[in-house]
Amino acid sequence: MTRKLAEEESRADISLTIKDSYENMRPYLEKTPKVMEIVREAYRQAGIPISEEPIRGGTDGARLSVRGLPCPNVFTGGLNYHSVYECIPIPSLEAAAEVALSLVKLSAEVKTLK
């Protein structure tokens, strides 16, 4: 495609660089099952039903996972992400805060992630 564009637009120099923006977190989380155990327990403590679905996303968590800090996507309470209707209802925000506090408390007790 780049060559075709260059031929059609002889006035333009065209170059294309393709780089991975982030990796899949799954392999990193599979190496450290304790992380997901902690997340599941935080959900239980907050009274939130556990629903695990593979999704695309989590650029920051993926980058941290690659660097050695496994970071799954965790409930934030938001709705309609990346739309003009994106929001976070107050009860969801409160539940997300409860999950975050539980994660901190549970993580403080961890000696190893293996």
C-alpha positions in Angstrom: 0.0 0.0 0.0 2.8 2.4 0.8 4.5 1.8 -2.6 1.2 2.4 -4.4 0.7 5.7 -2.5 4.2 6.7 -3.3 3.6 6.0 -7.0 0.3 7.9 -7.1 1.7 10.8 -5.2 5.1 11.2 -6.7 5.6 14.5 -4.9 5.4 12.9 -1.5 7.9 10.8 0.5 6.0 8.2 2.4 7.3 6.0 5.1 5.5 3.6 7.4 6.6 2.3 10.8 4.6 -0.3 12.6 5.2 -0.8 16.3 3.4 -2.8 18.9 1.7 -0.4 21.3 1.2 -3.0 24.0 1.2 -6.7 24.7 -1.5 -9.0 25.9 -1.5 -9.2 29.7 -2.7 -12.7 29.9 0.7 -14.5 29.7 2.0 -12.3 32.5 -1.0 -12.9 34.7 -0.9 -16.6 34.1 2.7 -16.6 35.5 1.4 -15.0 38.7 -2.0 -16.5 39.6 -1.9 -14.9 43.0 -2.6 -11.5 41.4 -6.0 -12.7 40.2 -6.8 -14.4 43.5 -6.2 -11.1 45.2 -8.5 -9.3 42.7 -11.2 -11.9 43.1 -11.1 -11.6 46.9 -11.3 -7.8 46.7 -14.5 -8.1 44.6 -15.9 -10.6 47.1 -15.2 -8.2 50.0 -16.9 -5.4 48.0 -19.9 -7.6 47.3 -19.4 -7.3 43.5 -20.2 -10.4 41.5 -17.1 -11.7 39.7 -17.4 -11.6 35.9 -14.2 -12.3 34.0 -14.2 -11.5 30.3 -11.2 -11.2 28.0 -11.1 -7.7 26.6 -8.8 -5.6 24.5 -7.5 -2.6 26.4 -5.6 -1.6 29.4 -2.6 0.0 27.8 -1.1 1.2 31.1 -1.6 -2.2 32.8 -0.1 -4.0 29.8 3.0 -1.9 29.9 3.4 -2.4 33.6 2.9 -6.1 33.2 5.7 -6.3 30.6 7.9 -4.5 33.1 7.3 -7.0 35.8 4.3 -5.7 37.7 1.3 -7.8 36.7 -1.8 -5.6 36.3 -5.2 -7.0 35.3 -8.0 -4.7 34.3 -10.1 -4.1 37.4 -13.6 -2.8 37.8 -13.8 1.0 37.8 -17.6 1.5 37.8 -17.6 3.4 34.5 -20.1 3.1 31.7 -20.2 3.9 28.0 -16.4 4.2 27.7 -15.0 6.5 25.0 -18.3 7.9 24.1 -20.0 11.3 24.8 -22.1 9.4 27.4 -19.1 8.1 29.4 -19.9 8.4 33.1 -19.5 6.8 36.5 -22.6 6.7 38.7 -21.9 7.5 42.4 -22.7 4.0 43.7 -20.3 2.5 41.1 -17.6 5.0 42.1 -18.1 4.0 45.8 -17.9 0.3 44.9 -14.8 0.9 42.8 -13.2 2.7 45.7 -14.0 -0.2 48.0 -12.4 -2.6 45.6 -9.3 -0.4 45.4 -9.0 -0.2 49.2 -9.4 -4.0 49.5 -6.7 -4.5 46.8 -4.3 -2.3 48.8 -5.0 -4.1 52.1 -4.8 -7.6 50.5 -1.7 -6.7 48.6 0.1 -5.5 51.7 -0.2 -9.0 53.1 1.4 -10.7 50.1 4.9 -12.2 50.4 5.1 -13.6 46.9 3.0 -13.6 43.7 3.9 -17.2 42.9 
